[in-house]
């Protein structure tokens, strides 16, 4: 029981960090290097490969996605970890000759990416 509680508290801090704990520059760099090719610099699905995937890359600044992010704060990180759309991302990259080097994700990387993207999404209109 104690271990479960500790694990739950530790995992919840990933998404409930204050901006002072997150490295905004790291999050911005990770996003630019790994996500913007499809999601675009504005996170609106405007990247060079956005329309080349099937389905097209979604706009993550819509009210529907903001609602989903509010209800499930882990949606960004789980998308990176679980790749719910299977081979879509690697297939889109392969078909368009785009190579993105493998990355050994750390908990801090996930936290930083989450904080950066959440900040951009919350400011979008």
C-alpha positions as CSV (number, residue, x, y, z in Angstrom):
1,X,0.0,0.0,0.0
2,X,2.8,2.4,1.0
3,X,4.7,1.7,-2.3
4,X,1.6,2.2,-4.3
5,X,0.9,5.5,-2.7
6,X,4.5,6.7,-3.2
7,X,4.4,5.6,-6.9
8,X,1.1,7.4,-7.4
9,X,2.5,10.6,-5.8
10,X,5.7,10.4,-7.8
11,X,3.9,9.9,-11.1
12,X,1.4,12.7,-10.4
13,X,4.2,15.2,-9.9
14,X,5.2,14.7,-13.6
15,X,2.1,16.6,-14.6
16,X,1.7,18.9,-11.6
17,X,5.1,20.6,-11.7
18,X,5.5,24.3,-11.4
19,X,7.1,26.2,-14.3
20,X,10.1,26.7,-12.2
21,X,10.8,23.0,-12.1
22,X,10.3,22.5,-15.9
23,X,13.0,23.4,-18.3
24,X,11.1,25.5,-20.8
25,X,14.0,25.6,-23.2
26,X,14.4,21.8,-23.2
27,X,10.7,21.4,-23.8
28,X,10.8,23.9,-26.7
29,X,13.9,22.2,-28.2
30,X,12.3,18.8,-27.9
31,X,9.1,20.0,-29.5
32,X,11.0,21.8,-32.4
33,X,13.2,18.7,-33.1
34,X,10.6,16.0,-32.7
35,X,7.1,17.3,-33.1
36,X,7.0,20.5,-35.2
37,X,7.7,18.7,-38.5
38,X,4.0,17.6,-38.3
39,X,2.4,19.8,-35.6
40,X,4.1,23.0,-36.8
41,X,5.6,25.7,-34.6
42,X,2.2,26.9,-33.5
43,X,0.9,23.3,-32.5
44,X,-1.9,23.8,-35.0
45,X,-1.1,21.0,-37.3
46,X,0.7,23.3,-39.8
47,X,4.1,21.5,-40.1
48,X,5.5,20.5,-43.5
49,X,4.3,16.9,-43.0
50,X,0.9,17.8,-41.5
51,X,-1.2,17.1,-44.6
52,X,1.0,14.2,-45.7
53,X,-0.1,11.9,-42.9
54,X,-3.4,10.0,-43.0
55,X,-5.2,11.2,-41.1
56,X,-3.8,14.7,-41.3
57,X,-2.0,16.0,-38.1
58,X,-4.6,17.6,-35.8
59,X,-4.7,21.1,-34.5
60,X,-3.9,20.7,-30.7
61,X,-5.1,24.2,-29.9
62,X,-8.8,23.5,-30.6
63,X,-11.4,23.8,-27.8
64,X,-12.0,20.0,-28.1
65,X,-8.3,19.2,-27.5
66,X,-8.0,21.8,-24.7
67,X,-11.0,20.0,-23.0
68,X,-9.3,16.6,-23.5
69,X,-6.0,18.0,-22.1
70,X,-7.9,19.4,-19.1
71,X,-9.7,16.1,-18.5
72,X,-6.6,13.9,-19.1
73,X,-3.5,16.0,-18.4
74,X,-1.3,13.0,-19.5
75,X,-2.6,13.0,-23.1
76,X,0.6,14.7,-24.5
77,X,3.1,12.4,-22.8
78,X,1.0,9.3,-23.4
79,X,0.9,10.1,-27.1
80,X,4.7,10.1,-27.1
81,X,5.0,7.0,-25.1
82,X,2.2,4.9,-26.4
83,X,1.9,6.1,-30.0
84,X,-1.8,5.2,-30.1
85,X,-1.9,5.5,-33.8
86,X,0.6,2.7,-34.3
87,X,3.0,3.1,-37.2
88,X,1.5,6.4,-38.4
89,X,4.3,8.7,-37.3
90,X,7.3,6.5,-38.4
91,X,5.5,5.7,-41.7
92,X,4.8,9.4,-42.4
93,X,8.5,10.2,-41.7
94,X,9.7,7.3,-43.9
95,X,7.5,8.0,-46.8
96,X,8.7,11.6,-46.8
97,X,12.4,10.9,-46.3
98,X,12.5,12.6,-42.9
99,X,14.9,11.1,-40.4
100,X,14.6,12.0,-36.7
101,X,17.3,10.5,-34.6
102,X,16.2,8.2,-31.8
103,X,15.9,9.8,-28.4
104,X,16.3,8.3,-24.9
105,X,13.4,10.1,-23.2
106,X,13.8,10.9,-19.5
107,X,11.1,11.9,-17.0
108,X,12.4,15.4,-17.2
109,X,12.1,15.4,-21.0
110,X,8.4,14.4,-20.7
111,X,7.8,17.0,-18.0
112,X,9.5,19.7,-20.0
113,X,7.7,18.8,-23.3
114,X,4.3,18.7,-21.5
115,X,4.9,22.1,-19.8
116,X,6.0,23.7,-23.1
117,X,3.2,22.4,-25.2
118,X,0.6,23.1,-22.5
119,X,1.8,26.6,-22.3
120,X,1.5,27.2,-26.0
121,X,-1.9,25.5,-26.2
122,X,-3.3,27.5,-23.3
123,X,-2.2,30.8,-25.0
124,X,-3.6,29.9,-28.4
125,X,-7.0,31.3,-29.4
